[in-house]
Amino acid sequence: MKYIVIKWGGSVLEKLPKTFYKDVVTLHQSGEWIPIIVHGGGPLITELLQKLNVETKFVNGLRVTSQQVLDIVEMVLSGAVNKQVVRKIMEAGGNAFGVSGVDGSLLKARPTEASETLGYVGEVVEVNHLLIEGIINQGYIPVISPVGIGEGGQRYNINGDVAASAIAKALGANLCFISDIPGIMVEKDGKKTKLAKVSKSEVEELINNQTIWGGMIPKVKAAIDGLVHNIPEVGIVNGFEENSLLDYTNGIDVGTKIVLDEVFSNDK
């Protein structure tokens, strides 16, 4: 059995088809793969912040998080969104158990180096993998919201892609990002073309020339960091394509696979 951390953000959360959740359950029941879900919820957080007239802004794809913003982040992610994902997996015939990174110190965190700019945005320093494995051993699919806990009980808003990468590193798991696009897209001969495979150095070049921008930046950076630290493989897959998740786990060429430079050159 192999672990696979599956992460999707708030931009696809409301629109993912029921068939996708059925595929997650099928994967779990197959006995070959053990899925661990990490979710975001950015648009829903922004919506509630706007309703409450709380200012929100982003720097390099990360939300600037004051204590007031953090309260709302936790309420949306660990409350509404987490339980929504658990319900949808149950509706698809599966067993799911929802937790946040705060519960059982699942995600121990510290402030990022850019804390003066970003506020209470954290980076993961330790994952309580025994807690995750305990949930799995009880027959449940873990559903994790990316809120971390640090020294003195301080909570941190952790980018979902960063949290997913940290969890995958701790478990030696594959990592699959679910998107609403086929993968990393580049312009070729005036047309948008999907990259089937992209290397670390190519990702860095695509960030520099702004082909990769906004929320995709933390995603690909988390992917590269994970590959350097124990993650066997990272993929970006369109969750709206039928059977895309199952095809990916069966080794069929879907989405974009992100690999280290030496792996890329060996495959050529």
C-alpha positions, -999 to +999 in steps of 0.1 A: +000+000+000+012+035-009+002+068+006-010+096-016-017+131-003-044+147-024-047+185-021-074+208-036-080+244-030-111+265-025-112+275-062-123+240-071-140+230-038-175+241-047-174+227-082-158+193-080-182+167-093-196+139-072-177+114-094-144+128-081-153+120-045-164+085-057-129+081-072-113+091-039-134+064-022-126+039-049-089+046-044-093+040-007-112+008-011-087-006-037-062-014-010-034-003-032-034+034-023-042+052+010-055+088+003-049+117+027-069+148+019-056+183+025-079+211+015-079+249+011-108+273+011-094+307-001-124+321-020-148+312+009-124+330+034-122+360+011-160+360+008-165+360+046-138+387+051-156+409+026-189+404+044-173+414+077-154+444+061-120+429+070-093+439+046-074+410+029-044+411+005-019+386-009+019+387-014+033+361-038+001+340-036+000+340+003-027+357+023-015+384+047-029+372+080-036+394+111-051+379+143-085+389+131-080+373+097-067+342+114-099+337+134-119+338+102-094+315+084-097+289+112-135+292+113-139+286+075-112+260+070-114+239+102-152+244+105-173+248+074-150+235+047-135+206+066-169+192+074-182+198+039-154+176+025-160+149+051-197+149+042-191+146+005-168+116+010-194+100+032-221+107+006-198+089-020-198+058+002-165+064+021-154+069+057-137+102+065-124+118+096-118+156+097-091+173+117-071+205+116-034+209+120-041+222+155-056+190+167-031+168+185-004+192+172-008+175+139+010+204+121+036+221+143+045+255+128+066+286+131+063+320+115+077+323+080+108+344+073+085+370+058+064+372+090+068+410+092+049+413+058+027+382+060+017+382+097+006+349+112+014+328+081+034+297+092+057+270+078+055+235+090+084+223+112+070+189+123+041+166+112+025+143+138+024+114+113+015+089+141-019+107+145-025+105+107-016+068+107-039+062+137-068+077+118-059+056+087-056+024+108-092+030+120-103+027+084-109+065+078-096+088+051-080+117+070-093+152+059-069+179+071-073+217+073-041+236+070-041+256+103-009+250+124+000+254+160+033+269+173+050+279+205+026+291+233-004+279+214-001+304+186-020+294+155-007+299+120-024+301+086-005+276+064-008+276+027-026+244+017+000+234-009+028+239+017+009+218+043+002+190+018+039+189+008+050+187+045+025+158+052+036+140+020+073+144+031+065+130+066+047+100+052+070+094+021+038+098+001+031+107-035+016+142-038-012+151-062-026+187-066-062+188-079-068+218-102-094+231-126-069+232-154-051+203-172-017+211-156+010+237-161+002+256-193+026+274-216+021+292-249+035+274-279+029+286-315+002+310-302-017+282-284-019+271-248-002+238-244+000+215-213+034+204-201+033+166-195+065+168-175+085+197-161+118+198-142+129+219-112+150+243-133+122+247-158+098+256-130+122+282-117+125+297-152+086+297-156+083+316-123+110+341-134+093+348-167+059+350-150+043+321-169+037+306-134+023+333-112-001+340-083-014+309-064+005+285-087+038+298-072+035+282-037+021+251-054+051+244-076+076+256-049+060+231-025+062+204-051+100+210-057+107+212-019+088+179-015+108+161-042+140+172-026+128+158+007+114+122+003+083+127-019+085+101-048+064+120-073+043+152-076+014+156-101-010+184-110-043+169-122-076+183-135-102+171-111-130+178-136-117+153-161-135+120-157-113+094-139-083+117-138-074+108-103-077+071-109-058+075-142-030+093-124-026+066-097-027+039-125+003+056-142-016+069-172-003+101-187-026+128-173-018+163-159+017+176-153+043+156-135+069+177-117+103+160-113+139+168-102+163+178-130+184+146-128+152+125-131+141+146-161+174+141-179+174+103-172+140+100-187+149+118-219 
